[in-house]
Amino acid sequence: MFEMVKASIVLFLRGRLFQNPNEVMRQLAIGIALTLVVFLLALKLAGLAPVIAAAVASFVGGAAQPALFRNLKFR
């Protein structure tokens, strides 16, 4: 199992894991931006404590990842 994870990380860092690395970076940026926006909204509008806002933003960002990465093709 560890070897599979290690091989995937090496392929990712070399840019050979996905067919279109630019699309992966775009989807990753969308996920990061979504998480940041949710965090800031939870802080400002909802008035939550930073720890609670981070937990909410992490949950939302993590839940969005399968939808964002659904159509990515591996090599």
Secondary structure, DSSP 4 states (H G I P E B T S, - for coil): -HHHHHHHHHHHHHT-SBS-HHHHHHHHHHHHHHHHHHHHHHHHTS---HHHHHHHHHHHHHHHHHHHTTT--B-
